[in-house]
Amino acid sequence: MKRFGPTISATLAVVILIAAVLSCNVDQTEEQINLLSQYYTIEPASLLDSLKRGEAAFTPVNQKPEFVPFDQSVTVNWHQADYFYIAKAVYEGVLGKTLQGWQLSGMDFDLACSQIQNGFQNGRLRFFSVIKDGDQEARLTRFIDIDPSDNFVHVSETKYSPKLIDLKSIDMTQLKISADQALQIAESNGGEEKRASLNNACSISLALNLDRRDRWYWDVFYTRSDDRTSFFDIQIDPYTGEIRSP
């Protein structure tokens, strides 16, 4: 009779070890600690010029500024690069920190359909960094909400410990299609016609998302102003500019 004792014992030991590790991970949760949450008021019309002149342009306030009605808000001609420039200015010029060495994990932008010729009227950037925290790892995140339509910038920082989730970073050197280019591709592939059918009574949002294969794509979707439902959605490959199938 063939004997399987030692092999079965070794296999069983591996199975028990894997089960023990999985059990530990299931029982663990990430503790979330808010490190920073700060609002700053800005003057959108002059912000970029003020920053280029090295002038103070961010005024700290204790709470989120009040909502500005659409017909009273300033329309800016800002693009993806401008939002990154402003984020860098906040961290280096105001907080005395840096975004160098931090990994980008997400970005999204918004505008009204009537502002299609101007640029993005809101931008949100997300960064993260993994650090040693005692005998384990922790994840630090930074979220920057730049909202010229409501005259503010919001910066928040959070620590997650222990790190149980691995975020996917965006390699900007590999992306060939910016948010601005993605918007133009969406416009040329049905977006312009769709928003014209509503007389620009709509808004447009762009977000860099991950698919099931952990591959980034631009999701550009148009939303009606009356009932906030999406009426046009298109996915664009940020590496080639090609239209993706849903």
C-alpha positions as CSV (number, residue, x, y, z in Angstrom):
1,M,0.0,0.0,0.0
2,K,1.3,3.4,-0.9
3,R,1.9,5.7,2.0
4,F,1.0,9.4,1.9
5,G,1.6,10.4,5.5
6,P,4.4,12.9,5.3
7,T,3.1,14.6,2.2
8,I,-0.4,15.0,3.7
9,S,1.0,16.3,6.9
10,A,3.1,18.9,5.1
11,T,0.1,19.9,2.9
12,L,-2.1,20.1,5.9
13,A,0.4,22.3,7.8
14,V,0.5,24.8,4.8
15,V,-3.3,24.9,4.6
16,I,-3.6,25.6,8.4
17,L,-1.0,28.4,8.1
18,I,-2.8,30.0,5.1
19,A,-6.1,29.7,7.0
20,A,-4.5,31.3,10.1
21,V,-3.2,34.3,8.0
22,L,-6.5,34.8,6.3
23,S,-8.3,34.6,9.6
24,C,-6.0,37.4,11.0
25,N,-6.7,39.6,8.0
26,V,-10.4,39.1,8.2
27,D,-10.4,40.1,11.9
28,Q,-8.3,43.2,11.2
29,T,-9.7,46.6,10.2
30,E,-7.9,49.8,9.2
31,E,-8.1,52.4,11.9
32,Q,-8.8,55.8,10.4
33,I,-7.3,58.9,11.9
34,N,-8.0,62.4,10.5
35,L,-4.8,64.4,10.5
36,L,-5.9,67.6,8.8
37,S,-9.0,69.3,7.4
38,Q,-8.7,72.9,6.3
39,Y,-10.7,75.2,4.1
40,Y,-9.2,78.2,2.3
41,T,-11.1,80.9,0.5
42,I,-9.7,82.0,-2.9
43,E,-10.3,84.7,-5.5
44,P,-10.7,82.5,-8.6
45,A,-10.4,85.3,-11.2
46,S,-6.9,86.3,-9.9
47,L,-5.6,83.2,-8.2
48,L,-3.2,81.9,-10.9
49,D,-1.7,85.4,-11.5
50,S,-1.3,85.9,-7.7
51,L,0.5,82.5,-7.3
52,K,2.8,83.3,-10.2
53,R,3.7,86.6,-8.5
54,G,4.4,84.8,-5.2
55,E,1.5,86.6,-3.4
56,A,-0.6,85.1,-0.6
57,A,-3.7,83.7,-2.2
58,F,-5.2,81.3,0.3
59,T,-7.1,82.5,3.3
60,P,-7.8,79.9,6.0
61,V,-11.4,79.7,7.3
62,N,-12.9,77.6,10.1
63,Q,-15.7,76.0,8.0
64,K,-16.7,75.3,4.5
65,P,-17.6,78.5,2.6
66,E,-21.3,79.1,1.7
67,F,-22.6,77.8,-1.7
68,V,-22.4,80.4,-4.5
69,P,-25.3,80.4,-6.9
70,F,-24.3,79.5,-10.5
71,D,-25.2,82.9,-11.9
72,Q,-22.9,84.6,-9.3
73,S,-19.9,82.3,-9.6
74,V,-16.8,83.2,-11.5
75,T,-16.1,81.1,-14.6
76,V,-12.4,80.2,-14.9
77,N,-10.2,79.0,-17.8
78,W,-8.5,76.3,-15.8
79,H,-7.2,73.0,-17.1
80,Q,-5.8,69.8,-15.6
81,A,-2.3,71.3,-15.3
82,D,-3.7,74.3,-13.5
83,Y,-5.3,72.2,-10.8
84,F,-2.0,70.3,-10.2
85,Y,-0.2,73.7,-10.0
86,I,-2.7,75.0,-7.4
87,A,-2.4,71.8,-5.4
88,K,1.4,72.1,-5.3
89,A,1.1,75.8,-4.3
90,V,-1.1,74.9,-1.4
91,Y,1.2,72.3,0.0
92,E,4.5,74.1,-0.6
93,G,3.4,77.7,-0.1
94,V,0.8,77.3,2.7
95,L,1.4,74.0,4.5
96,G,5.1,74.0,4.1
97,K,5.0,70.4,2.9
98,T,5.6,68.8,-0.5
99,L,3.7,66.4,-2.8
100,Q,7.0,65.1,-4.1
101,G,7.3,61.4,-3.5
102,W,3.5,61.0,-3.0
103,Q,1.6,58.8,-5.4
104,L,-1.4,59.9,-7.3
105,S,-4.4,57.6,-6.8
106,G,-7.3,59.5,-8.4
107,M,-8.5,62.7,-10.1
108,D,-11.8,64.0,-11.4
109,F,-13.1,67.3,-12.8
110,D,-16.4,69.0,-13.5
111,L,-17.9,71.7,-15.6
112,A,-21.3,72.9,-16.8
113,C,-22.1,72.2,-20.4
114,S,-22.3,75.9,-21.1
115,Q,-18.7,76.2,-19.9
116,I,-17.3,73.8,-22.5
117,Q,-15.1,76.4,-24.0
118,N,-13.7,77.6,-20.7
119,G,-12.3,74.6,-18.9
120,F,-12.9,72.7,-15.6
121,Q,-14.7,74.5,-12.8
122,N,-13.9,72.0,-10.1
123,G,-11.0,69.5,-9.6
124,R,-10.2,66.9,-7.0
125,L,-6.9,65.2,-6.6
126,R,-6.0,62.2,-4.4
127,F,-2.5,61.2,-3.2
128,F,-1.2,58.5,-0.9
129,S,2.0,57.4,0.7
130,V,2.9,54.1,2.5
131,I,5.0,54.5,5.7
132,K,6.4,52.3,8.4
133,D,4.3,52.5,11.6
134,G,6.1,50.5,14.3
135,D,6.3,46.9,13.1
136,Q,3.6,47.4,10.4
137,E,2.8,49.7,7.5
138,A,0.3,52.6,7.4
139,R,-1.2,54.5,4.5
140,L,-1.3,58.3,4.5
141,T,-3.8,60.0,2.1
142,R,-4.2,63.5,0.9
143,F,-7.3,64.8,-0.7
144,I,-7.4,68.3,-2.4
145,D,-10.7,69.7,-3.5
146,I,-10.2,72.9,-5.6
147,D,-13.6,74.5,-6.2
148,P,-13.4,77.9,-8.0
149,S,-17.2,77.9,-8.5
150,D,-17.6,78.2,-4.7
151,N,-14.4,80.1,-4.1
152,F,-12.6,77.6,-1.9
153,V,-9.9,75.0,-1.6
154,H,-10.2,72.1,0.9
155,V,-7.3,70.0,2.0
156,S,-7.6,66.9,4.1
157,E,-5.2,64.3,5.3
158,T,-6.0,60.8,6.8
159,K,-3.9,58.0,8.2
160,Y,-5.0,54.3,7.8
161,S,-3.4,51.8,10.1
162,P,-2.5,49.0,9.7
163,K,-2.4,49.2,5.9
164,L,-4.7,46.4,4.6
165,I,-5.6,47.9,1.2
166,D,-3.1,48.4,-1.6
167,L,-4.0,51.4,-3.7
168,K,-3.1,51.6,-7.4
169,S,-1.0,54.5,-8.3
170,I,-1.3,56.6,-11.5
171,D,1.9,56.9,-13.5
172,M,1.5,60.3,-15.1
173,T,4.5,59.6,-17.4
174,Q,2.6,56.8,-19.0
175,L,-0.7,58.6,-19.6
176,K,-1.0,60.1,-23.0
177,I,-4.5,61.6,-22.8
178,S,-5.1,64.4,-20.3
179,A,-8.5,65.3,-18.9
180,D,-8.7,68.2,-21.4
181,Q,-8.0,65.8,-24.3
182,A,-10.5,63.2,-23.0
183,L,-13.2,65.9,-22.9
184,Q,-12.5,66.8,-26.5
185,I,-12.6,63.1,-27.6
186,A,-15.9,62.7,-25.8
187,E,-17.3,65.8,-27.5
188,S,-16.2,64.6,-30.9
189,N,-17.8,61.2,-30.3
190,G,-21.4,62.1,-29.4
191,G,-21.0,64.5,-26.5
192,E,-21.4,67.7,-28.4
193,E,-24.6,66.5,-30.2
194,K,-26.1,65.1,-26.9
195,R,-25.6,68.3,-24.9
196,A,-26.8,70.5,-27.8
197,S,-30.1,68.5,-27.8
198,L,-30.6,69.8,-24.2
199,N,-29.5,73.3,-25.0
200,N,-26.6,72.9,-22.6
201,A,-28.9,72.3,-19.6
202,C,-26.4,69.8,-18.3
203,S,-23.0,69.2,-16.6
204,I,-20.0,67.1,-17.5
205,S,-17.8,65.1,-15.2
206,L,-14.6,63.3,-15.9
207,A,-13.0,60.7,-13.6
208,L,-9.9,58.5,-14.0
209,N,-11.1,55.1,-12.9
210,L,-9.8,51.5,-12.7
211,D,-11.3,48.6,-14.5
212,R,-11.4,45.0,-13.5
213,R,-8.0,44.5,-15.0
214,D,-6.5,47.3,-12.9
215,R,-6.2,49.4,-16.0
216,W,-7.0,53.1,-15.9
217,Y,-9.6,54.7,-18.1
218,W,-11.3,58.1,-18.4
219,D,-15.0,58.0,-17.7
220,V,-16.7,61.0,-19.1
221,F,-20.4,61.3,-18.4
222,Y,-23.0,64.0,-19.1
223,T,-25.8,64.7,-16.6
224,R,-29.1,66.5,-17.0
225,S,-29.6,69.7,-14.9
226,D,-33.2,69.0,-14.2
227,D,-33.3,65.5,-12.7
228,R,-29.5,64.8,-12.4
229,T,-29.7,61.7,-14.5
230,S,-26.9,60.7,-16.8
231,F,-27.8,60.8,-20.5
232,F,-24.4,60.2,-22.2
233,D,-21.4,58.2,-20.9
234,I,-18.2,57.3,-22.7
235,Q,-15.0,55.6,-21.7
236,I,-11.6,56.6,-23.1
237,D,-8.3,54.8,-23.0
238,P,-5.8,57.3,-21.4
239,Y,-2.9,55.5,-23.0
240,T,-4.2,55.6,-26.6
241,G,-7.2,57.9,-26.8
242,E,-9.3,55.1,-28.2
243,I,-13.0,54.7,-27.2
244,R,-13.4,51.7,-24.9
245,S,-16.3,49.3,-24.7
246,P,-18.2,49.4,-21.4
